Amino acid sequence: MTTDLSTRAGLGRAITLVESRRADHQAEARALLSTIMPHTGRAQRIGITGVPGVGKSTFIEAFGTLLTGMGRKVAVLAVDPTSRRSGGSILGDKTRMAKLAADENAFIRPSPAGETLGGVSRKTRETILLCEAAGYDVILVETVGVGQSETVVADMVDFFLVLMLPNAGDELQGIKKGVLEVADLIAVNKADIDPTAAKRAARAYEVALHIMEQADPDWAPPVQTISGFAGKGLPELWAAIELHRTKTESSGSRARRRAGQQVRWLDALIQEGLADGFARDPLVAARLRPVRQGVADGQIPASAAADELLALFFGAR
């Protein structure tokens, strides 16, 4: 498979390679990733989340267009929900971001989320590296905004942006503490519809952030009002992201954040590999169904069942 990253088509093929589950493709992908590592790490990695209806696609298209107009090369990795029943996914991001998709300095890659935690594609991290090696200096990673995907994506980016709606009263009731803890900035979107409500919401979110412990002592997450539809507040938002980069690079917290992410990624891959090897072990496979049935029927304690299966797995090593 051709893995020339100098064109969007070549980058797309390279991403398809790392997403493939074929053993030969995985070996080729690992070799490719090892080769490109010296050319990665320079991009600004931005995670974006928000509740359904907050206007993520409209915002990303407007924000991405602003950045390409400034001479930036922007990659959008939009992780779509996958049906647990059928395995199908809704890959409509190129349709929803038609203008940005046509921009020569932009690359949009919708990916099915699969069965990984919170709907986050298990290969998103590798895709980030490929995009950086291809010369994209801003990587936007959009989450589906459900489950625990927000915190998973926050652990693979430099800056995590949370989009909120102006109706703060109801939204503050349902906002998850975990999202506030990882937010580097909260942006109240659709502020053009009702500027007064947007300002009121911004004040409410500021209060909520003040009672939280800062994840980074060098950065107090601000709250801004924006409109992706009208394009208002987007230059100021980018200025805040650049200020965050300057401050965290100066203090060293950006490097520490990435280092921690890399180690946690390694740990996750080890766990994933062990789980895969466990599931494919013939001794485990022969006992797994009856043991599971015994647990389901209440005849075997789950702890005892786990001990038995793990003893089979490790005993065969």
C-alpha positions as CSV (number, residue, x, y, z in Angstrom):
1,M,0.0,0.0,0.0
2,T,1.3,3.5,-0.9
3,T,2.1,5.5,2.1
4,D,3.3,8.8,0.6
5,L,2.0,11.5,3.0
6,S,2.7,14.5,0.6
7,T,-0.9,14.4,-0.7
8,R,-4.3,14.2,0.9
9,A,-5.0,10.9,-0.9
10,G,-1.7,9.4,0.3
11,L,-2.5,10.5,3.9
12,G,-5.9,8.9,3.6
13,R,-4.4,5.6,2.5
14,A,-1.9,5.7,5.4
15,I,-4.7,6.2,7.9
16,T,-6.6,3.3,6.3
17,L,-3.5,1.3,6.8
18,V,-3.2,2.0,10.6
19,E,-6.9,1.4,11.0
20,S,-6.8,-2.0,9.3
21,R,-6.9,-5.1,11.5
22,R,-5.0,-7.3,9.1
23,A,-1.8,-8.6,10.7
24,D,0.3,-7.7,7.6
25,H,-1.2,-4.2,7.5
26,Q,-0.5,-3.7,11.2
27,A,3.1,-4.7,10.7
28,E,3.5,-2.2,7.8
29,A,1.7,0.5,9.9
30,R,4.1,0.0,12.8
31,A,7.1,0.3,10.4
32,L,5.6,3.5,8.9
33,L,4.9,5.1,12.4
34,S,8.5,4.3,13.5
35,T,9.8,6.1,10.3
36,I,7.7,9.2,10.8
37,M,8.3,9.8,14.5
38,P,11.0,12.4,14.0
39,H,8.5,14.5,12.0
40,T,5.8,14.5,14.6
41,G,5.0,16.5,17.7
42,R,5.1,20.0,16.3
43,A,1.3,20.5,15.8
44,Q,-1.2,22.2,18.1
45,R,-3.5,19.3,19.1
46,I,-7.0,20.6,20.0
47,G,-9.8,18.4,21.3
48,I,-13.4,19.6,20.9
49,T,-16.5,18.4,22.6
50,G,-20.0,19.6,23.3
51,V,-23.6,18.4,23.8
52,P,-25.7,17.4,20.7
53,G,-27.0,20.6,19.1
54,V,-24.3,22.8,20.3
55,G,-23.1,23.4,16.7
56,K,-19.8,21.5,16.7
57,S,-19.7,21.0,12.9
58,T,-20.6,24.6,12.1
59,F,-18.0,25.8,14.6
60,I,-15.2,23.5,13.3
61,E,-15.8,24.5,9.7
62,A,-15.7,28.2,10.6
63,F,-12.8,27.9,12.9
64,G,-10.9,25.7,10.5
65,T,-11.5,28.1,7.6
66,L,-10.2,31.0,9.8
67,L,-7.0,29.0,10.5
68,T,-6.4,28.0,6.8
69,G,-6.9,31.7,6.0
70,M,-4.1,32.5,8.4
71,G,-1.8,30.1,6.5
72,R,-2.3,27.1,8.8
73,K,-2.8,23.5,7.6
74,V,-5.7,22.0,9.5
75,A,-6.6,18.3,10.0
76,V,-10.0,17.5,11.4
77,L,-10.4,14.0,12.9
78,A,-14.1,13.6,13.6
79,V,-14.8,10.4,15.5
80,D,-18.4,9.3,14.7
81,P,-20.7,7.1,16.8
82,T,-20.9,3.5,15.8
83,S,-24.0,1.4,16.2
84,R,-23.4,-1.4,18.8
85,R,-25.9,-3.5,17.0
86,S,-24.9,-3.2,13.4
87,G,-21.4,-1.8,13.6
88,G,-22.3,0.9,11.1
89,S,-21.2,4.5,11.5
90,I,-22.4,7.8,10.4
91,L,-19.6,9.3,8.3
92,G,-21.2,12.6,7.4
93,D,-18.6,15.1,8.4
94,K,-17.4,15.9,4.9
95,T,-21.0,16.7,4.0
96,R,-21.5,18.9,7.0
97,M,-18.2,20.7,6.5
98,A,-18.4,21.0,2.7
99,K,-16.5,24.3,2.5
100,L,-13.6,23.2,4.7
101,A,-13.4,19.8,3.0
102,A,-12.8,21.6,-0.3
103,D,-10.0,23.7,1.2
104,E,-6.6,22.5,-0.1
105,N,-5.0,23.3,3.3
106,A,-7.5,21.2,5.2
107,F,-8.0,17.5,5.7
108,I,-11.1,15.9,7.2
109,R,-11.1,12.3,8.3
110,P,-14.3,10.8,9.7
111,S,-13.6,7.5,11.5
112,P,-16.0,4.9,12.9
113,A,-15.5,4.7,16.7
114,G,-15.8,1.0,17.0
115,E,-16.1,-0.5,20.5
116,T,-13.5,1.5,22.3
117,L,-14.2,3.6,25.4
118,G,-16.6,6.5,24.9
119,G,-16.7,6.2,21.1
120,V,-13.1,7.2,20.6
121,S,-11.4,5.5,17.6
122,R,-8.6,3.3,18.9
123,K,-6.4,4.6,16.1
124,T,-6.9,8.3,16.6
125,R,-3.5,8.7,18.2
126,E,-1.7,7.2,15.3
127,T,-3.8,9.3,12.9
128,I,-2.6,12.4,14.8
129,L,1.0,11.4,14.2
130,L,0.4,10.8,10.5
131,C,-1.3,14.2,10.1
132,E,1.6,15.9,11.8
133,A,4.2,14.1,9.6
134,A,2.1,15.2,6.6
135,G,2.6,18.8,7.6
136,Y,-0.6,19.7,9.3
137,D,0.1,22.1,12.1
138,V,-3.3,22.2,13.7
139,I,-5.1,19.0,14.6
140,L,-8.8,19.2,15.6
141,V,-10.2,16.1,17.3
142,E,-13.9,16.2,17.6
143,T,-15.6,13.8,20.1
144,V,-19.1,12.4,19.9
145,G,-19.8,14.2,23.2
146,V,-21.2,11.2,25.0
147,G,-20.1,8.7,27.6
148,Q,-16.5,9.1,28.7
149,S,-15.1,10.1,25.3
150,E,-14.4,13.7,26.5
151,T,-11.8,12.6,29.0
152,V,-10.3,10.1,26.6
153,V,-9.8,12.7,23.9
154,A,-8.5,15.2,26.5
155,D,-5.7,12.7,27.2
156,M,-4.4,12.9,23.6
157,V,-4.5,16.7,23.0
158,D,-2.7,19.8,24.1
159,F,-5.8,21.9,24.5
160,F,-9.3,20.7,25.3
161,L,-12.2,23.0,24.2
162,V,-15.7,22.5,25.6
163,L,-18.6,24.1,23.6
164,M,-21.7,25.0,25.6
165,L,-25.1,26.4,24.8
166,P,-26.4,29.7,26.2
167,N,-29.1,28.1,28.3
168,A,-26.8,27.7,31.2
169,G,-29.5,27.1,33.8
170,D,-30.4,23.6,32.6
171,E,-27.0,22.7,31.2
172,L,-25.2,23.3,34.5
173,Q,-27.4,20.7,36.1
174,G,-26.3,18.0,33.6
175,I,-22.7,19.0,33.1
176,K,-20.3,16.3,34.2
177,K,-17.6,17.2,36.7
178,G,-15.1,15.3,34.7
179,V,-15.6,17.5,31.7
180,L,-15.0,20.7,33.7
181,E,-11.9,19.1,35.2
182,V,-10.3,18.6,31.8
183,A,-11.5,21.8,30.0
184,D,-8.8,24.3,29.0
185,L,-11.5,26.7,27.8
186,I,-15.3,26.8,27.8
187,A,-16.9,28.6,24.8
188,V,-20.5,29.5,24.8
189,N,-21.5,29.0,21.2
190,K,-24.5,30.5,19.3
191,A,-24.0,33.8,21.2
192,D,-25.4,35.6,18.2
193,I,-28.9,34.3,18.8
194,D,-29.2,35.8,22.3
195,P,-26.1,37.8,23.4
196,T,-27.6,38.5,26.9
197,A,-28.3,34.8,27.5
198,A,-24.8,33.9,26.3
199,K,-23.2,36.4,28.7
200,R,-25.3,35.1,31.6
201,A,-24.3,31.5,30.7
202,A,-20.6,32.5,30.6
203,R,-20.8,34.0,34.1
204,A,-22.4,30.8,35.3
205,Y,-19.6,28.7,33.8
206,E,-17.0,31.0,35.3
207,V,-18.4,30.4,38.7
208,A,-18.5,26.6,38.1
209,L,-14.8,26.7,37.0
210,H,-13.7,28.7,40.0
211,I,-14.8,26.1,42.4
212,M,-12.9,23.4,40.6
213,E,-9.2,22.7,41.2
214,Q,-7.1,23.7,38.2
215,A,-5.6,20.8,36.3
216,D,-2.6,23.1,35.3
217,P,-1.4,25.6,37.9
218,D,-0.1,27.7,35.0
219,W,-3.5,28.1,33.3
220,A,-6.9,29.2,34.6
221,P,-9.5,28.0,32.0
222,P,-11.3,31.1,30.7
223,V,-14.9,31.3,29.4
224,Q,-15.6,33.1,26.1
225,T,-18.7,33.7,24.0
226,I,-18.6,32.8,20.3
227,S,-20.7,32.1,17.3
228,G,-19.5,29.5,14.8
229,F,-22.4,30.5,12.4
230,A,-21.5,34.2,12.4
231,G,-17.8,33.8,12.9
232,K,-17.7,36.0,16.0
233,G,-15.2,35.5,18.7
234,L,-13.1,33.0,16.8
235,P,-10.0,35.1,16.4
236,E,-10.1,35.7,20.2
237,L,-10.5,32.0,20.8
238,W,-7.4,31.2,18.7
239,A,-5.5,33.9,20.5
240,A,-6.4,32.2,23.8
241,I,-5.2,28.8,22.5
242,E,-1.9,30.4,21.3
243,L,-1.5,32.0,24.8
244,H,-2.0,28.7,26.4
245,R,0.7,27.2,24.2
246,T,3.1,29.9,25.0
247,K,2.5,29.7,28.8
248,T,2.6,25.9,29.0
249,E,5.7,25.6,26.8
250,S,7.5,28.2,28.9
251,S,6.6,26.4,32.2
252,G,7.3,23.0,30.8
253,S,3.7,21.7,31.6
254,R,3.0,21.1,27.9
255,A,5.9,18.7,27.6
256,R,4.9,17.0,30.9
257,R,1.4,16.7,29.7
258,R,2.4,15.0,26.4
259,A,4.9,12.7,28.3
260,G,2.2,11.6,30.6
261,Q,-0.2,11.0,27.7
262,Q,2.5,8.8,25.9
263,V,3.0,6.6,29.0
264,R,-0.8,6.2,29.5
265,W,-1.1,5.3,25.8
266,L,1.6,2.6,26.2
267,D,-0.2,1.2,29.2
268,A,-3.5,1.1,27.3
269,L,-1.9,-0.7,24.4
270,I,-0.3,-3.3,26.7
271,Q,-3.7,-3.9,28.3
272,E,-5.4,-4.1,24.9
273,G,-2.7,-6.6,23.7
274,L,-3.1,-8.7,26.7
275,A,-6.9,-8.7,26.4
276,D,-6.6,-9.7,22.7
277,G,-4.2,-12.5,23.4
278,F,-6.4,-13.7,26.3
279,A,-9.4,-13.9,24.1
280,R,-7.6,-15.8,21.3
281,D,-5.9,-18.3,23.7
282,P,-7.2,-21.8,22.8
283,L,-7.3,-23.0,26.4
284,V,-9.2,-19.9,27.5
285,A,-11.5,-20.1,24.5
286,A,-12.4,-23.7,25.4
287,R,-13.4,-22.8,28.9
288,L,-14.7,-19.2,28.5
289,R,-18.3,-20.1,27.5
290,P,-19.1,-22.6,30.3
291,V,-17.3,-20.4,32.9
292,R,-19.3,-17.4,31.8
293,Q,-22.5,-19.4,31.9
294,G,-21.6,-20.5,35.4
295,V,-21.1,-16.9,36.5
296,A,-24.4,-15.9,34.9
297,D,-26.3,-18.7,36.6
298,G,-24.8,-17.7,40.0
299,Q,-22.9,-21.0,40.3
300,I,-19.4,-19.6,40.2
301,P,-18.2,-16.4,41.9
302,A,-16.8,-14.0,39.3
303,S,-13.5,-13.7,41.2
304,A,-13.0,-17.5,41.1
305,A,-13.9,-17.7,37.4
306,A,-11.4,-14.9,36.6
307,D,-8.7,-16.7,38.6
308,E,-9.4,-20.0,36.7
309,L,-9.2,-18.4,33.3
310,L,-6.1,-16.3,34.1
311,A,-4.4,-19.4,35.4
312,L,-5.1,-21.1,32.1
313,F,-3.8,-18.2,30.2
314,F,-0.6,-17.5,32.1
315,G,0.1,-21.3,32.7
316,A,0.3,-21.8,29.0
317,R,3.0,-19.1,28.6
